[in-house]
Amino acid sequence: MNLQELKTTINTIVDAAASKEEKLQQICDYLASEVSYYDWVGFYFKNGDKKELKLAQFNGEPTEHTIIPFGKGICGQVAVSNENFVVQDVSEQDNYISCGWKVKSEIVIPIFVNGENVGQIDIDSHSVSPFSQEDEHLLEHVCKKVATFL
């Protein structure tokens, strides 16, 4: 993984004259195509004033989890904790919502706008233990860039 190259392309996508939805979709598509173990890439955002997340743009197999209550699953826990959550083996998590039998690991990074957790990027992998500090750094960068156009 060439971290700098990935960040540079993300910056280019964010700086392009496109709608918010187009930028989010392009980010999902780009990450899924460039990082071999990113098998599902998507964004969830706070659903108005409700204590739930709503699925936005994604790349990968469709999921039935289009609405996730705060506190439920990895995404719901990040909505409450406001912290990165890296799960190298989902079978070891009690509060995991299965999105498919192929998913073996997950990483979720929150997106902050003016100090408020407004959403997150969620990555599922079909491999056990694929995520490193580089993934966290990359996805934190993505979330900071996404925050600039929300």
N, C-alpha and C positions, 0 to 999 in steps of 0.2 A: 504494500500500500504506500503510494507516494502522497504523504499527508499534505505537503505544500501544493502539489498539483491539484489535488481534490479541493482544497480550500480556495485556490485561485478560480477554479471553474465554478464553485458555489458562488463566489463573489460576482462573477460575470453573470450568472443566472439572476441573482438578486438585483443587480444594477440594470438589467435589461428592461426595456419599456414593455412590460407585460402586466396582465392583471395579477392580483394576489393569487387567485386560483391556478393560473398558468404557471406562476413561479413555483408554487408548492408542488404542483405535479411534475414540473421539470426537475426539481430537486429529488423527488422520490425516484423518478425514472433514472436520473443520473447515478445516484448512489446504488441503486439496485443493479445497474449495468456495470459499474466500476469496481464494486467490492463483492467478490465471489460468494462470500458467506452471508450477504445481506439478502435473504430470500423473501422478506416482506418488509417494505418500508412505508410508513404512513404517519400522518399527522392527526392528532386528536386535539380538539379545542373545547374549552369550557362552553357549555350549552346555555347561553344567556345567564340568567340568575339561578338556574337550577344547579344542584350539587351533583352534576354529571358531566361526562365528556361526550362529545359527538365526533364521530369519524369524519374527517375531511378527505383530502387527496391521499391516495396510496398507490403503491405498485406491488402487485402480487396477487395471490388468490383472494377472491372475495371472502369477507368475514361476516358472520352473523352478529358480531359485536360492534354494532354501529353506535350504540349508546352504552357507556360504562359508568355506573355509579361511583362517586368518590369513595375510595377505600377498598373497592373490589378489584382484584387482579393486580398485576404489576402497574398498569397505567393508572388505575384508581388510587393505588397507594402513593404514586408519585404526585398525584393531584393534591394529596393531603400533606405529604412529607416535604415537598418542594426540593427534593434531592434526587440526584441521579440514582438509578437502580439498575444494577447489572446482575443478571441471573445466568450463570454459566450452565446450569442444568435445571430446567423447569420442573423436572420430576421431584426435586428437593424442596419445592415451594408449596406450602399449604394453601396459600391464597392466590393460586394461579388460575387464570381463565384460559382454557385450552382453545386456541384458534384453529387447531388442526393437529392431526397425529404426527405430522412431519416436524413440527416445531420442537426444538431441543433446547434453545436458549433465547434470551431476550435482553435487550438493553433499551431503557427509556430515559430520556433527558428532557427536563422541563424547559419551557420557553417563558421568559419573564419580560413583561412590558411595564415600565415604571414600578418595578419591584413586585408586581403581581404575577403569579403563575397563571398564565392564560391558556396554556396548552402544552403539547409535548410532541417529540418525535419518538416513534416506536419502531424498533427493528427486531424482527424475528429471524432466527437462523435455524437451519436444519442440521447444524453441527453442534456438538457439545463443546463448551469452553472455547469459542472462537474469539471472544472479545478481549481487547487489551486496552491499556491506557491511551493508545493512539486512537482507538475508536471513540473513547470518551472525549478526547480533545477535539477530534473532527466534529462530532455531533454537538458538542458545546458551541463550537464555531458556527455550525449550521443554525443552531437555535438563536444565537446572538444576531446573526444576519437576518433571519426570518423576523425577529422582533422589530427590525427597522422598518418593515413595510406593513405591519399589522395595524 
